[in-house]
Amino acid sequence: MNERTALVTGANKGIGRHIAAQLAAEGFTVYVGSRDAGRGQRAAEEIGGGARLLVLDVTDPDSVAEAAAQVEHLDVLVNNAGISPSLAPPAESGAEEFRRTYETNVFAVLEVTNAFLPALRRSAHPRIVNISSGTASLTWSTSPNPQFTPGHGGGAAYRSSKTALNALTVFYGQTLAEEGFKVNALAPGLRATELNPRAAATGGDPAEAARGAVRLALLPDAGPTGGFFSWDGTPVPW
């Protein structure tokens, strides 16, 4: 099969939509993963080219299974769907907020990745890109960095969920390496998206972050796996 295929979750808006558009521009048939069929269809039509809707609620196992059954071959999986319910520190957060955040940002990534592994294994060059966050870096959280003030423990549910996602990235990278997979995490930087009010008000161009994800999606066979990279291609410390 010569046609290259990709799935981007949460692709009806934000960074995911830009990733889908850029992969389509690279000649991929791109499944626009969207929980809302109407919004996903509009995004696919606006992207054009090889974009097509794939109804997918990443937090619903039945929806994930139904979507996976529709995709026989996949070269690239971008786990982009994510949420940030609040910017509260742990002392002001509840367990329910953490459960909801981890359900989308961690458990759903596991569910989606495992469901689509059979399709990815049919690719000669399978790639998985997990959209993480620079605020998930424990090194940057405890030392000076250009993105946020050290010692600021806000956004605890979101940030810790992305740290867990980084661990999953390492484990998938290690266990799938012999099969030719490249599995990496991306720190996209603060972008003007609907992730949270701060992002919407002060974030940069989401298309710039998308280019970093596409770079990881197009890694050569000699490229890295199990790594954490910023949108500009530089490594991010764990």
Sequence and secondary structure as in RCSB ss.txt:
>XXXX:A:sequence
MNERTALVTGANKGIGRHIAAQLAAEGFTVYVGSRDAGRGQRAAEEIGGGARLLVLDVTDPDSVAEAAAQVEHLD
VLVNNAGISPSLAPPAESGAEEFRRTYETNVFAVLEVTNAFLPALRRSAHPRIVNISSGTASLTWSTSPNPQFTP
GHGGGAAYRSSKTALNALTVFYGQTLAEEGFKVNALAPGLRATELNPRAAATGGDPAEAARGAVRLALLPDAGPT
GGFFSWDGTPVPW
>XXXX:A:secstr
    EEEETTTTSHHHHHHHHHHHHTT EEEEEESSHHHHHHHHHHH TTEEEEE  TT HHHHHHHHTT S  S
EEEE          GGG  HHHHHHHHIIIIIHHHHHHHHHHHHHTTSSS EEEEE  GGG HHHHSS  SSS T
T   SHHHHHHHHHHHHHHHHHHHHHGGGT EEEEEE  SBSSSS HHHHHH B HHHHHHHHHHHHT  TTS  
SEEEETTS B   
